[in-house]
Amino acid sequence: MSDENQEQEEDANQEETLDLVETDDDADELEVDESDEIDELEEVVEEKAPEKGAYLVIGQGEFNTIMSNRGADDPGDNTLSAPQGVCKFGDMLFVSDRGNHRVLVWDQFPEENGEPSSVVLGQEDFADCLENRGITTTLDEMTSGLGDENLEGFTISKAEEDTLSQPDGISVIDGKLYIVDCGNHRVVRWSGLPSEDGEPPNLVMGQDNLDENEANRQGLVGSGSLFFPMGICSGDDQHVFVADKDNHRVLIWKKVPFSDGWNADISLGQPGMDERDANRGDFDNVQQDTLSFPTGVFFDAENEKVFVVDQGNNRVLIWNSLPRDTGQPADVVVGQKDFVSRGPNMGKGDKRASMDSLYFPTDIVVGQTGMYVSDTGNNRVLYWKEVPTENGQPADLVFGQTNFTDKSPNRFAQANASTLNDPHGLWLEEEENPEWVPPDE
């Protein structure tokens, strides 16, 4: 067999499983108006949809039900409310159940729709759903973390070592579970993979200790502070990447932290560790080295490429090599025609999706089979067969819609195995001997 034929056979024998999390709750700054019909586009776009829908649903008993916690007043071991992040490690599955302020763990990957989870983190048991388990505190002399607002006498939710507030990104790095505890402005880490309900972590990033939860450590932004972080990734069990959303940057740790409050080494999107303005202070002056509310990050360790979902600028930035310096500019932009544009759907507005546009994207995963982006505002996931090398490169396939121009939640119909509504977290697992391979054009 020739080398060329052997390579083709290996490509054909590659399996991929794409897990995604969707929620029917709107994102914080997302307004989707579907009342007007989409104007006729100048170009005709060929329909590109996967032949089969999803094969499994978690959090609901069937594909056409969508109620938070299945319509019950309290959550259970098989319900979800506004799920965000998803992670698979070995046979285990982790899902951040943001609306219930918890993370659910399946010891074995589910095989049936609505299968119950095994362990709950952030709550004492499966029936609890209060932020930080309902613990609050009154501030006497604290600031908001911005350094300019006095909050004396203000009551806030108080974190403890075993509580969570609006958890988001999840990752297993060097055999240890990391959860982005967004509402507590921190990332928490376990010494391994938790096996008991409510099991506490043993390390925190973004705070001095596990009992603190003020934005930017009650003071000004720095190399060890966080403000509503969302995405997390490693890729090589050494580096740690965190999308520090409301500080408008991505932080990079060159080594896995060994103690609480470990400082990051590099910041992308800002000129220095003590800066936090969107697009470096000029909101509309977007550039190839600026960020606005980044939500997702992915590191392709094999090719040393870094991918950042720049949600506020409706784009994805790609670094073709691992950044070595703070503020290093990106090399490629996707979702916009150039680095200085930031409008939804390539400037066409929130009603005109296309094969090269993005509207409020949230997460990204990359593998040997290509690149996937959750295009939340357009209620779809876009797929590129190869990592884009040119600015504004169009996608090859769309999940959740029948074509590239449609963007309605659940296709303006009842939810089913092929529809999406506000998709968020993504997880990609690739193995040999496929059951499904992306179709050719």
C-alpha positions, 0 to 999 in steps of 0.5 A: 500500500502506498503512503498516500493510500495509507494516510487516506485510510487512516483519515477515514478510520478516525472517530470523533465524538462531539459533546456540547452543552446548551441552555435555554437561558439567555447569556448575560449580554445577549439579546436575540430578536427573531421577530423579523424575517432574515433579508434575502442574502446576496449569495446563495449558500448550500445547505450543509447539515449532519445526516444524523442528530445527537444520539444522547441527551443528558438533563432531560428524559427525551430530546423534545423536553426543555424545562429547567430541572425537568419542570420540578421545583428542586433539582435531582441527580438527573436534571440540569438548569442552564448547563455550561461546561462539559468535560470527559476524562476516561469513562467519567463525565463532568457537567457544570450545572450553572443554574443549580450552582453545582457540578455533576459527575458521572462515574461511567459515561451515560448510555441512556437518555436522562441517566442520573449522575453519581456525584454532586460537587458544590452542594451537600446533596442533589436536591440543593441548588442555592448559590454557595449553599445559601451562605451570605456575608455583610461587607464592612469595608470592602471594595468591588474589586474595581478599586472605585466602589464602596460596598460597605453594608452590602450583602453578598454570597459568601464562598467556602471551600466546598461551595460553588457560584455559577460554575463554568469551564471544567478541565482535568489537568495531570489527573486533577479536576479544575472547575472555573467557579465564575461567580466566586471569581476563582478556579478551584482544583481537587487533588484528584478526581472527587468521588464523594458528594460535596467533596472540597477542593484543595487549591484555589487560583484567583484568590488568596484562600478558599474562603475568599470570593471578591472580584480581583481579590478585593482590589486592583487587577493583577497577575493572580486575580480573576473577574468572572472567569469562564473557560479553562484548558491545558492541552499538555498537563503543564500549561494552564489557560484561563479566559478571565472574561470581565478582565478582558484577557486570557491568563497563561500559567507556564506551570501547573500552580502548586499553592493558593493564589499562584500568579500567572505568567502571561496575559493576552489581550492586555499590555500588562498584568495590571490592565483590564479595559475592554479592547485596551480602553477604546471599546470600538477600537478592536485590534489583533492584540485586544479582547472583549469578554473572552469566554473560551480558550483552547491549546493545541499542544501538538501544534502549539496553537492557541485559540481564544473565543473573543465573545464581545468582538464576535470572533475567534483569535488564533495564535500560530505559536504559543505566546511568549510575551504579555500582549502578543498579537494574534495571527488569524481571526475567524468570524470577522474579515479583519482584525479591526471589525467587531460587529455581529455576523460580519457587521450584518447584524443579529438577524443575518447569519452566514458561513463566515460569521459569528454572533456571541460565540462561547467555546471552542475545541480543536482536534485532528478532524478540525475546529468547532465553535459554539456560535451561541447567538446564532444557535448553532455550532460551526465546524471547519475541516482544517484550522483556518489559516486566513482571516474570515475563512468560512466554516464547512459544516453547521450543527443545529441548523439546516443551513448557514443562514438560519439562526432561530433557537430550535429552528422555531419548532419543538426541540429535537436531536438536531436542534440547539438553543444557546449552545455553550460548552464543547468537548471533542474526543477523537479515537480510532475506528469511527462511527461517524466521519464529517461528510465531504463537500 
